[in-house]
């Protein structure tokens, strides 16, 4: 997994909540909830390279979304522009495209 994947998933931000999917004792996918407006509801997902393409991001992301919605009534899924697998997972879970944000990195 690349540094870019780790960063995009939100795990680099040390999220307060995480959900893990294991197969044969190995972690294959994880979702997290980072804080948005003081409440954990910003979803990040990461899937191990060898386990990609099997719908695991939607499976583990569903748990994070459910937790966030039950706790605050809102869940947000963000993906890098061009990250089609993440976008497809979000759409399968019922998320709708809302806005594109642009920024400048120092």
HELIX and SHEET records of a PDB file:
HELIX    1   1 UNK A    3  UNK A    9  1                                   7    
HELIX    2   2 UNK A   11  UNK A   13  5                                   3    
HELIX    3   3 UNK A   49  UNK A   51  5                                   3    
HELIX    4   4 UNK A   56  UNK A   72  1                                  17    
HELIX    5   5 UNK A   84  UNK A   92  1                                   9    
SHEET    1   A 4 UNK A  17  UNK A  23  0                                        
SHEET    2   A 4 UNK A  26  UNK A  36 -1                                        
SHEET    3   A 4 UNK A  39  UNK A  47 -1                                        
SHEET    4   A 4 UNK A  76  UNK A  77  1                                        
END                                                                             
